[in-house]
């Protein structure tokens, strides 16, 4: 696998790579991972890198301090220095990793596939605000079409993504294969301790949202919804709180918006939290998990919340449309601030209804296990290799030679 991003950069791509790699290993499929190094981070100690994680020299990205740009020559040296013959190259991101992975695969006559994690048509205009949105969308579609059609197949996390790529003119296989969640890691969590740490009283109605704090995540909608929810709650109720867990470029803008809406005291920005403990505490501190992103390719955080027994109130757009089922641990609402706020308040006030929804959350999340999804990926790897073998004589073993 090759990616322009990985831990310590926390996002859905990093989580997906780590989850699939771990689960594939349980199926005796060895995966060598080639990813950026992050200056100042001791990767072996902090991130538990193993001998098959190859870190490549990288530089900072202009206007985006969280990400890194792989150095092309260092990346190619790392790939050309890999021992043994690989059976398949899996590209995880569409930047240098895509072009390097495709070049390596062609040189070694093996299939090259990718996962289409991000709907760049909806993202690009946020990072090129000086360009007309129609132009950035057309550019994103053109690049995606060219990149995808150069591959042996592209994994997509949802049916909505399949539909979108087909409209671009992508004609390679597009298997729908969500990441899934590691239920074994989603146990426990100290909600009361988290509340105490962040000055949230035990009886305060608390909403939680987890994810990158970026403009495309529609967090401004949640703030406007929160302002309405505050007005709708009975005057005798304790002050409600919205906890936003994550970091990103939209934080200053959201803080300004909160001041303009007069809801500063109802917000807690808690930054990135370690997935092994503090993040679980954050989820468990919530009476409800709220979400309104309309650009998600999947929405793993929704499943994580439900796996921890926290009911969800969310819109169902793009990838979240496949993830959520009304009443199965989740209340689905339209992208309408008043309707969303009314549903949130109804569940906060009606404890029995909230607990009934929570009772169905974990059983539903269990149907999205990472192991099941990895099994499907492993099977598709084999089918892809066999297709290429028939076309050009590619070996069929999936395990990397020692």
FIKOL-736224 format. One record per atom (N, C-alpha, C, CB): residue in one letter; x, y, z. Coordinates in steps of 0.02 Angstrom, whole numbers, plus 50000, padded with zeros to 5 digits. Glycine has a CB too. Layout:
FIKOL-736224
AXYZ
...
END
This chain:
FIKOL-736224
X500424994150000
X500005000050000
X500445006250000
X499525000050061
X500225011349964
X500595017649961
X500095023249974
X500945018549890
X500295028050017
X499845033450034
X500235039850047
X499425031650096
X499935045550029
X500225052050044
X500065054150116
X499965057349996
X499675050250152
X499495052150220
X499435045850263
X498825056050221
X499635046450326
X499565041050374
X499685044050443
X500055035050360
X499545040250494
X499675042650562
X500395045050569
X499525037150613
X500535050450605
X500105053750655
X499575058350628
X500525057550700
X499505059150562
X498955063050534
X498315059150545
X499065064750458
X497875061850586
X497265058250604
X496705060150556
X497065059750677
X496465055350518
X495875056350477
X495605049450455
X496035060750414
X495085049450415
X494775043150395
X495215038850352
X494145044550360
X495655041950311
X496105038050268
X496595034150311
X496475042650218
X496905037550359
X497375034250404
X497045028450440
X497675039150454
X496445029650466
X496085024450502
X495915018550457
X495445027350532
X495705019950396
X495535014550350
X496145010350334
X495235017450285
X496705013550319
X497315009850303
X497515005450361
X497895014650286
X497545008250421
X497755004450480
X497284998550492
X497775009050542
X496634999750486
X496144994450500
X496204988850450
X495434997350499
X496214990450386
X496254985150335
X496924981350340
X496174988150266
X497464984950352
X498114981750356
X498134976650413
X498674986950365
X497874978650470
X497854974150528
X497424968050514
X497594977950590
X496834969050484
X496384963450471
X496644958950415
X495694966050454
X496964961750365
X497254957650312
X497804953150339
X497524962050256
X498194955650388
X498714951550418
X498424945250450
X499114955650470
X497834945850477
X497504939950507
X497284934850455
X496894942250548
X497274937050392
X497114932450337
X497754930150301
X496644935950287
X498334931150333
X498984929350305
X499144933150241
X499014921950291
X498904939250237
X499074943650181
X499534949150208
X498434946750148
X500174948650191
X500654953550215
X500604959950174
X501374950750212
X500604965550208
X500544972050175
X501134976450196
X499864975450193
X501524978450147
X502044983550159
X501734990350144
X502674982250114
X501824994850191
X501515001450187
X502055006850177
X501095002950250
X501985010750124
X502455016150109
X502095022750119
X502745015450036
X502325026750168
X501965032850188
X502465038350208
X501485031250248
X502225044450217
X502685049950235
X502955049250306
X502335056550226
X503535052050316
X503765053150384
X503535060150405
X504545052450390
X503425061050469
X503195067450496
X503725070150542
X502515066650532
X504015075650523
X504565078550560
X504395079550634
X504775085250528
X504845077250677
X504755078350748
X504365072850784
X504425084750760
X504105067850746
X503725062450777
X504135056050776
X503045061350740
X504225053050834
X504585046650839
X504095041150820
X504875045550911
X504095039250756
X503565034950731
X503565028050762
X503625034350657
X504135025150774
X504145018350801
X503855018250871
X504865015650802
X504055023050913
X503825023050982
X503095025350987
X504265027551024
X502915030650951
X502265033650960
X501725030050919
X502285040850940
X501895027950859
X501385025350813
X501425017750805
X501465028550747
X501885014550838
X501935007350835
X502045004850764
X501315004250864
X502465008550726
X502655006150659
X503024999550665
X503095011350622
X502924995050617
X503304988850616
X503794988950557
X502834982750611
X504124983350547
X504654983050496
X504374983950425
X505024976450500
X503724982950416
X503424983650350
X503084990350339
X502924978150339
X503234995150383
X503015002050371
X503635006050351
X502675005150436
X503645008250289
X504215011950261
X504045019350261
X504395009450189
X504425023250299
X504305030550302
X504765034050251
X504435033250374
X504475038750214
X504825042150160
X504865049650177
X504465041150092
X505445052550161
X505545059650174
X504995063750142
X506235061850149
X504775068950178
X504225073050152
X504325080250173
X503545070450178
X503955084750141
X503985091850158
X503295094350175
X504285095850100
X503275100350201
X502635103250220
X502235105450159
X502745109250267
X501575105650167
X501125107750114
X500915114850127
X500505102950109
X500965119050077
X500775126050083
X500035126650102
X500915129850017
X499895130650152
X499215132050177
X498895126050213
X498765133950119
X499275120750224
X498985114950259
X499515111850304
X498725109650208
X499605114450365
X500145112050408
X500065104950433
X500195116550466
X499465102050426
X499355095250451
X499635089950404
X498625094150462
X499655091450340
X499845086350291
X500565087050269
X499385086650231
X500795082050232
X501485081950206
X501475080350132
X501915076950245
X501995082750098
X502095081250027
X502695076550020
X502205087849985
X502565070649995
X503105065849985
X503615068549935
X502825059049960
X504255067549949
X504775069349900
X504795063749847
X505475070249935
X504715065849784
X504645060949730
X505245056249725
X504545064449665
X505845059049725
X506435054749718
X506515050049777
X507075059049710
X506385052549837
X506435048249896
X505905042749893
X506355052449961
X505315044449868
X504785039449862
X504975034049812
X504135042849841
X505245035949754
X505425031049704
X506015026749729
X505605034349639
X506485029749764
X507035025749793
X506765020649842
X507555030349828
X506285022749883
X506005018049932
X505645012349897
X505515021749978
X505265013849845
X504905008549809
X505385003949773
X504415011549760
X505875006749740
X506355002649702
X506794998449748
X506785006949658
X506845000549811
X507254996749859
X506874991449897
X507555001449907
X506224990749883
X505834985649919
X506064978649898
X505084986549905
X506124974049947
X506344967249930
X505774963049903
X506644963949992
X505934958149863
X505444953249842
X504984955749787
X505034951049899
X504534951449766
X504044952949713
X503364953549745
X504054947549658
X503034959049735
X502364959949762
X501854957749710
X502244967349782
X501264956149735
X500734953549692
X500244958849669
X500364948049727
X500224964349706
X499734969549691
X499944975949726
X499014967449713
X499814981749695
X499934988249725
X499264991449739
X500374992749679
X499184993749801
X498554997049821
X498715004249840
X498214993149881
X498495008949800
X498605016049811
X498025018749852
X498675019849743
X498185022849902
X497675025349947
X497505032749937
X497885024250017
X497925036449901
X497815043649892
X498005045549821
X498235047749944
X497725051049794
X497805052649723
X498365057649707
X497165055349696
X498855058249751
X499385063149740
X500015059449716
X499525067249804
X500585060749744
X501195057349723
X501135049749730
X501795059849762
X500785047549781
X500705040349792
X500385036949732
X500295039049855
X499895040149701
X499555037249644
X500045036149586
X498975041749621
X500415041349568
X500845040849509
X501445036249522
X501095047849489
X501705036349583
X502255031949599
X502025024649601
X502575033849667
X501435023449630
X501175016649635
X501025013749566
X500555016549677
X500735017949523
X500575015649456
X501215014149417
X500145020849419
X501715018349424
X502355017249389
X502675010649414
X502835023149400
X502675009649479
X502975003549507
X502594997349483
X502965003849585
X501924997649483
X501524991849462
X501654990149389
X500784993249474
X501684995249347
X501814993949276
X502504991049264
X501725000349235
X502994993549302
X503674991049295
X503734983749315
X504154995249335
X503314981649363
X503354974849388
X502774970449363
X503354974849463
X502384973049316
X501844969149284
X501354966249334
X502144963649243
X501154970349383
X500654968149432
X500064973049431
X500974967749504
X499494970949455
X498914975349456
X499024981349503
X498274971549477
X498704986849486
X498704992749530
X497984994849541
X499134998549499
X497774995149603
X497094997149621
X497145003149669
X496694991349654
X496575006249681
X496565011949727
X495925011849767
X496635018649688
X495925015549822
X495305016949858
X495155024349849
X495365015149934
X494545025849829
X494325032749819
X494005035149883
X493835033449758
X494425037849928
X494195039849994
X493815046449995
X494775040250041
X494005051049951
X493785057949958
X493465060449894
X494375062449977
X492885063449901
X492535066349844
X492815073349832
X491765066549856
X493355073649792
X493715079949784
X493295085249748
X494355078649746
X492805083249711
X492365088149678
X492045092849730
X491825084649637
X491885090149789
X491565094049841
X492065097449887
X491105089649882
X492695095549884
X493205098149929
X493625103649899
X493645092549952
X493785103049835
X494325107049806
X494195114549810
X494425105049734
X493565116649803
X493435123849802
X493575127149869
X492715125149783
X493575123149923
X493735125949989
X494475127849993
X493565120950044
X494885124549954
X495615125649958
X495875129849899
X495975118949960
X495435131049850
X495595135649795
X495035140849790
X495695131749727
X494935144749843
X494355149249845
X494375154749792
X494315152449912
X494965155949763
X495025161149712
X494785158749644
X495755163349707
X494675152149636
X494455149349572
X493705148149573
X494835142649556
X493365149149517
X492645147849514
X492495140549533
X492365149349444
X491965139549570
X491805132749593
X491675128049535
X491195132949640
X491355130449483
X491225126149425
X491875123749394
X490815129849372
X492385128049394
X493035126149366
X493375120949409
X493475132349359
X493375121849475
X493705116949519
X493345110249516
X493725119549592
X492685110349510
X492315104049505
X492485100449441
X491555105349509
X492525104149386
X492695101149321
X493405098349323
X492625106349264
X493855101949354
X494545099649361
X494585093249401
X494985105149393
X494225093149457
X494235087149500
X493955081149463
X493825088349564
X493415082149425
X493115076549388
X493595073949335
X492455078749355
X493925078449301
X494385076449247
X494975072549275
X494645082649210
X495275075049329
X495845071549360
X495625064649385
X496145075649417
X495055064449419
X494825058049447
X494695053049391
X494185059149488
X494385055249337
X494245050649281
X494885047849252
X493845054349226
X495385052049240
X496015049649212
X496375044949259
X496455055549196
X496405046749323
X496755042449371
X496405035649378
X496805045949439
X495755035749387
X495395029449399
X495435024749339
X494665030849416
X495355027449279
X495355023149219
X496035020449202
X495085027049161
X496565022849235
X497235020049225
X497355013949269
X497765025449239
X496885012449313
X496975007149363
X496605000849344
X496745009549431
X496724995549383
X496374989149372
X495704988949410
X496804983349395
X495594993749452
X494964994049490
X495024999249544
X494794987149520
X494455001749565
X494445006949617
X493935005049670
X494285013949587
X494155004249731
X493715002649787
X493355009049809
X494104999549846
X492705008649817
X492315014349841
X491935012249904
X491825016949786
X491835016949951
X491525015050014
X490765015350014
X491785019450067
X490455017549960
X489735018249961
X489455018049891
X489535024749997
X488795016549887
X488465016549822
X488425023549792
X487755013549828
X488375028649835
X488355035449810
X489005037249774
X488235040449868
X489565034749799
X490195036049767
X490245032349700
X490775033949813
X489995026349697
X489965022749634
X489585026749581
X489645015849643
X488995029149601
X488585032949555
X488955039149530
X487925034949589
X489285042649576
X489635048849557
X490205047449508
X489895052349620
X490605042249522
X491175040749478
X490945038449409
X491615035449510
X490395034849406
X490135032749341
X489935038949300
X489525028049349
X489655044049333
X489485050049295
X490095053749270
X489065054749339
X490675052649303
X491295055649280
X491545052249216
X491835055249334
X491325046149204
X491585042249148
X492085036949169
X491905046849098
X492095035249233
X492535029949257
X492225023149238
X492645030349335
X492615018949203
X492335012649177
X492695006449203
X492365012749103
X493135007049252
X493465001149282
X493004998249336
X494165002949310
X493144992149360
X492744989449416
X492754993949477
X493014982449435
X492164994849508
X492094999149567
X491744995249624
X491685005449549
X492094990649655
X491784986849709
X491644991449769
X492244981149731
X491054990649799
X490874994449859
X491124990649919
X490094995549863
X491574993749956
X491904990350011
X492064995250067
X492544986649987
X491614996350114
X491765000850170
X492324998050213
X491135001850212
X492615002450253
X493175000350296
X492954995650350
X493505006450327
X492394996950381
X492204993150440
X492544995750502
X492364985850430
X492344993350559
X492604995750622
X492874989950664
X492064999650662
X493364991450705
X493664986550750
X493284986850816
X494434987850760
X492794982450823
X492374982550883
X492774981150947
X491814977550876
X493324977350939
X493724975750998
X494044981851029
X494254970850979
X494144987150990
X494444993251016
X493924998351039
X494884996450964
X493294996951027
X492765001651045
X492384999051105
X492295002750986
X492744998651160
X492454996151223
X492675000951279
X492684988851238
X492235002051325
X492405006251383
X492295013651369
X493135005151403
X492745017751394
X492665024951388
X492375027951451
X492215026651328
X492695033151476
X492495036351539
X492145042951524
X493115037451585
X491495042551510
X491115048451495
X491085053451553
X490425046551476
X490935051251614
X490925055951670
X491595059351682
X490715052351733
X492145055551674
X492805058551682
X492935063951630
X493335053251679
X492735062651568
X492815067651515
X492415073951530
X492605064651447
X491805073051553
X491385078851571
X491725082951626
X490685076551593
X491975079651676
X492295083351731
X492905087151706
X492495078551787
X493285084051661
X493895087151635
X493735093451595
X494275082251591
X493155093651563
X492985099251519
X492415103551547
X492795096551450
X492335103351612
X491845107751647
X491135106851620
X492055115051640
X490945100551609
X490265098951589
X489945095051646
X490255094751522
X489405097651674
X489085094651731
X488765087951712
X488545099351761
X488685083451760
X488395076851745
X487705077151714
X488365072751807
X487315082351730
X486635082651704
X486555087251643
X486175084951759
X487105089951617
X487055094251559
X486935090251496
X487695098551551
X486415091951457
X486315088651393
X486925089851348
X485665091151358
X487215084351323
X487855085051287
X487825081651219
X488425082051328
X487995085551168
X488045083051099
X488785082551082
X487665087551049
X488975077451044
X489665076351024
X489705075750948
X489965070051059
X490215078750919
X490365077750848
X491115076650842
X490145083950805
X491325071350807
X492025069550799
X492195069750725
X492165062550830
X492765072650709
X492995072850639
X493445078750627
X492395072950592
X493725078950567
X494155084550549
X493735090950547
X494505083350482
X494005096250577
X493645102550580
X493805106450516
X493835106650645
X493485104450463
X493615107450397
X492965110350370
X493895102150347
X493025115050323
X492435118550298
X491925113850266
X492645123850248
X492175108650232
X491725104250196
X491335099550242
X492105100250147
X491475099750307
X491135095250354
X490455097950378
X491575094050414
X490275103950355
X489615106850370
X489515108150445
X489065102150345
X490065109750479
X490015111050551
X489675117750565
X490715110950582
X489705122350517
X489345128650527
X488595127450533
X489485133550468
X488345122350496
X487645120350503
X487495117950574
X487475114750452
X487945113950602
X487835111450670
X487825117150721
X488375106450689
X488235122150710
X488225127850757
X487555131550752
X488805132650742
X487305132650692
X486655135950685
X486105131650715
X486505137450612
X486155125050705
X485675120450736
X485705120950812
X485805113250713
X486315121350838
X486405121650911
X486075127950939
X487155121550929
X486145133450904
X485835139650927
X485075138850932
X485995145550878
X484775135250885
X484055134050888
X483875129150943
X483805131550821
X484295123950953
X484165119151006
X484175122351075
X484675113451003
X484635127051085
X484675130651149
X484015134251162
X485265135651148
X483735137251110
X483105140951118
X482515136151130
X482965145151056
X482545130151101
X481985125451106
X481955121751172
X482015120551050
X482525120751204
X482535116951267
X482145120651321
X483265115751290
X481785116951362
X481415120251417
X481875124551459
X481065115051461
X481625130251483
X482035134951520
X482315131851584
X481635141151537
X481965126851612
X482205123651673
X482765118651661
X481635120351709
X482905116951598
X483415111951582
X484105114851593
X483345109451509
X484585110551611
X485285112951616
X485535115351548
X485745107251643
X486045119451548
X486335122251487
X486615116751442
X486875127451504
X486395116251379
X486665111051335
X487355112851310
X486185109951275
X487725107551290
X488415108451267
X488515104451203
X488925106251321
X488885107351155
X489105103851095
X489855103151098
X488875107451030
X490105096951098
X490825095551099
X491045093951028
X490995089651148
X491535097751003
X491815096450936
X492525093850945
X491805102950891
X492615087550926
X493265084150935
X493615083650868
X493165077050967
X494185086750862
X494575086650800
X494915093350791
X494125085050740
X495335093650741
X495675099850723
X495635100850648
X496415099750747
X495775106950627
X495755108350556
X495695115750542
X495185104650523
X495685117650479
X495725124750460
X495095128750476
X495845125250387
X494535125550492
X493915129150503
X493825131450576
X493335124950484
X494285129650620
X494195131350691
X494115138850702
X494795128850731
X494565143250677
X494475150450689
X493805153050664
X495035154350656
X493595150750604
X492965152950576
X492375150850619
X492885150250505
X492395144750644
X491855142250686
X491825145950753
X491935134750698
X492395147750780
X492405151550842
X492085158450832
X493125152350868
X492235161550775
X491925167950760
X491165167250752
X492235171050696
X490965161850719
X490255160650709
X489905159550776
X490155154550662
X490225155750821
X489935154550886
X489825161050925
X490375149850927
X490305165550920
X490225172050953
X489645175950922
X490875176250948
X489595175750856
X489055179350823
X488365176550841
X489155179150747
X488335169950851
X487705166650869
X487555167050944
X487715159450848
X488045169150983
X487955169551055
X487945162851090
X487325173151071
X488315157951063
X488305151251093
X489005148951115
X488025146151043
X489455153651126
X490135151851146
X490145147251207
X490545158051161
X489735148851257
X489745144851319
X489445137951310
X489375148551374
X489125136851252
X488825130351238
X489295125851198
X488175131251201
X489905128151183
X490365124451141
X490995122551179
X490555128451080
X491275116651160
X491935114551183
X492315111951123
X491885109051240
X492855115451104
X493305112851053
X493865109151089
X493595118651007
X493915102651080
X494385098751120
X494975096051080
X494025092851152
X495025097651015
X495595095550975
X495585088150960
X496245097451010
X496145085650933
X496225078550921
X496315074850986
X496825077150874
X496035068950992
X496105064851052
X496355057951032
X495435064351089
X496765055051075
X497055048451064
X496495043251060
X497545046651121
X496515039251006
X495985034350994
X495965028851046
X496055031350926
X496525027751080
X496555022151128
X496225023651195
X497265020151139
X496035029851208
X495745031451273
X495325037751272
X496275032051324
X495635043551268
X495265049851271
X494705050551220
X495735055651264
X494805047951159
X494275048451109
X493675044351130
X494525046251040
X493795038451159
X493235034351183
X492865038051239
X493495027451209
X493245041351283
X492935045251336
X492475050651307
X493465048451381
X492715053851254
X492335059251222
X491675056551194
X492745062551166
X491715051151157
X491095048151130
X490605046751187
X491255041651092
X490845043551240
X490415041351294
X490135047051335
X490785036551339
X490435052851329
X490185058751365
X489545061351333
X490715064251368
X489405059351272
X488835062151236
X488185058651251
X488965061951164
X487655062651258
X486985059851259
X486775058051187
X486465064851290
X487025062051139
X486905060751069
X487525062351029
X486295064951044
X487615058850974
X488145060550926
X487795063950867
X488555054250902
X488035069950848
X487715073650793
X488195074350735
X487475080650817
X487915074350674
X488335074250614
X487925077050556
X488595067050598
X488255081050514
X487875084050458
X488305084750395
X487615090850478
X488885081450393
X489305082050333
X488945079150273
X489985078450344
X488975082950218
X488665080350156
X489185078550103
X488185085550128
X489815077550126
X490345075450080
X490685068950102
X490865080950074
X490415065550152
X490735059550178
X490685053850128
X490415057450244
X491235050250119
X491205044150078
X490965038250118
X491885042750048
X491005038650184
X490735033350226
X490465036050292
X491265028050239
X490885038850334
X490665041250399
X490785036250454
X489935043050396
X491415034150461
X491575029150513
X491405031550583
X492305027350509
X491445038050595
X491315040550662
X490605039050685
X491445048050665
X490145038550638
X489455036850655
X489425029750684
X489005037450594
X489775025150651
X489795018250675
X490165017650741
X490115013650622
X490705021550748
X491075021350811
X490645023750869
X491715025750807
X490275029050859
X489825031550911
X489315026150930
X489465037950889
X489005023150879
X488495018050893
X488805011850926
X488155016050828
X489415010050907
X489745004350938
X489855005551013
X490405002950904
X489905011751033
X489995013551103
X489325015051137
X490455019551110
X488785013751102
X488125014451132
X487855021451132
X488155012051201
X488125025851091
X487895032751087
X487435033551027
X488485037851084
X486805035351036
X486355036150979
X486545042150936
X485635036851002
X486365041750872
X486575046650822
X485975050550796
X486945043150764
X486075056950787
X485615061050748
X486015063950690
X485265066750791
X485815062450628
X486235064350571
X485815065050508
X486775059150561
X486085068950462
X485835068750394
X486095062350362
X486075075150354
X485815060650304
X486025054550269
X486155056350196
X485485048850275
X486765058450182
X486965060750116
X487615057250097
X487055068550115
X487705055750033
X488305052350009
X488415045950048
X488925056950015
X489005045050077
X489165038750111
X488745037250172
X489875038750130
X488545042450208
X488145041250268
X487455038350251
X488055047750308
X487245039150189
X486615036250167
X486635028650171
X486455038350095
X487215025650156
X487295018350160
X487385015950232
X487875016150118
X487695020150273
X487865018050341
X487265017950388
X488405022650370
X486825022950382
X486305023950431
X485645020550412
X486185031450441
X485295018150464
X484615015550456
X484185018750511
X484605007650461
X483635021750491
X483195024950539
X482975020150594
X482585027950504
X483065022250656
X482855018150713
X483365013050735
X482235014650696
X483865011550693
X484385006750711
X484975010450742
X484615002650649
X484845013350800
X485355017250835
X485425024350809
X486015013850828
X485005026250760
X485075032750729
X484405035750713
X485505032350667
X484365042450719
X483805046350694
X484045050250634
X483505051050750
X483745049150576
X483955052550514
X483515058650504
X483905047650453
X483835064250492
X483475070550483
X483705074050420
X483575075250545
X483305078450392
X483515082250332
X484005087750352
X482905085250296
X484335090650302
X484795096150315
X484385102650322
X485325096850257
X484035102850378
X483605108450395
X483725109850469
X482845106950381
X483995115750484
X484215117250552
X483645116550603
X484495124250556
X483045118950585
X482485118650632
X482265111450645
X481905122750605
X482215107450592
X482015100450600
X482535096550639
X481895097150531
X483165097650622
X483715094250657
X483695096050731
X484415096250626
X483645102550747
X483635104750817
X483045101850855
X483625112450821
X482465101650823
X481865098950856
X481955091650873
X481255099950811
X482265087750828
X482375080550841
X482875079650897
X482615076850777
X483405083650897
X483895083350951
X483575084851018
X484475088250938
X483185090151021
X482865092051084
X482365086751107
X482505098851077
X481995083951060
X481515078651078
X481865072751112
X481135076251017
X482445070751085
X482805065051113
X483155066951179
X483315062451063
X483375073051185
X483685075251248
X483165075451304
X484005082051240
X482555077551288
X482035078151339
X481715071451355
X481495083051315
X481635067151304
X481315060651313
X481845055351324
X480875058851251
X482015054251387
X482555049551404
X482405042451380
X482675049551480
X481775040351387
X481605033551367
X481715032451292
X480875031951385
X481515037451252
X481615036851179
X482355036751162
X481275042651142
X482735040751198
X483465040951185
X483785034251204
X483795046651225
X483605031451261
X483895025151282
X483675019351236
X483695023651354
X483065019751211
X482835014551164
X483245014651100
X482085015451147
X483405020751076
X483825021351017
X484535018851032
X483845028750992
X484785020551091
X485465018451110
X485515010851114
X485655021551177
X484985007551137
X484995000351145
X485094996751078
X484344997951177
X484884999851024
X484964996750958
X485614998750923
X484374998650914
X485985003450953
X486565006150919
X487125001050911
X486825012250956
X487344998050967
X487914993350962
X487754987150920
X488124991351032
X487164983950930
X487024978150886
X487044979950812
X486334975350903
X486814985950794
X486844987850724
X487574988950702
X486444994250712
X487974992150744
X488674993350726
X489054986850717
X489014997650780
X488854981650752
X489204975250747
X489144972150677
X488934970350798
X488654974250639
X488574971550571
X489084974550523
X487874972850545
X489484979450547
X489984982850505
X490684981150529
X489864990450506
X490814975150548
X491464973350576
X492024973850525
X491434966350606
X492614975850548
X493194976550503
X493414969850474
X493774979750541
X493354964550513
X493564958050489
X493174955750429
X493494952950544
X492514956850429
X492104954850372
X492284958850310
X491354955850389
X492414965350319
X492584969450261
X493274967550233
X492584976850281
X493744965950277
X494414963950254
X494374957350215
X494894963250313
X493944952850236
X493854946650200
X493614947850129
X493364942150236
X493164952650121
X492924954350054
X493484957550012
X492314959150059
X493894961750044
X494444964950009
X494954959649985
X494794970150053
X495124954950029
X495594949750013
X495354945649953
X495714945150074
X494714944049953
X494414940249898
X494454944249833
X493674938549913
X494324950849837
X494354954949776
X495064955749751
X494054961749790
X495554956149797
X496254956149776
X496384950049732
X496724956249837
X496174944249756
X496304938049719
X495984938049650
X496064932049758
X495364940649647
X495014940949582
X495364945749534
X494284943049593
X495614951249561
X495954956249519
X496614953449492
X496094962649558
X496974949949535
X497604946949514
X497484941549460
X497974943749575
X496944937749470
X496784932549421
X496594935649353
X496214928049446
X496224941249354
X496064944549291
X496684946749254
X495614950549304
X497154949649292
X497784951849260
X498204945949238
X498174956249309
X498184940549276
X498574934649257
X498344932149188
X498504929049310
X497694931949179
X497424929649115
X497614934349059
X496664928949119
X497664940749076
X497824945649025
X498574946149011
X497564952449045
X498984944949063
X499694946149052
X500164942049095
X499834953049063
X499924936949128
X500374932449164
X500614935049231
X500954931049122
X500154937049274
X500334939349342
X500264933649391
X499904945349363
X500734933049438
X500704927749489
X500084928649531
X501334927849533
X499824923049560
X499194923249597
X499274922849672
X498764917749574
X499864921649698
X499944921449771
X499844928349800
X500634918649791
X499504928749858
X499394935249890
X499914936849942
X498714935449921
X500224931849972
X500724933250023
X501364935649991
X500854927150066
X501694940450022
X502324943049995
X502874937950006
X502514949650028
X503284936549956
X503834931949965
X504314934350019
X504214930949899
X504584929650056
X505074931650108
X505754932650076
X505124926150165
END
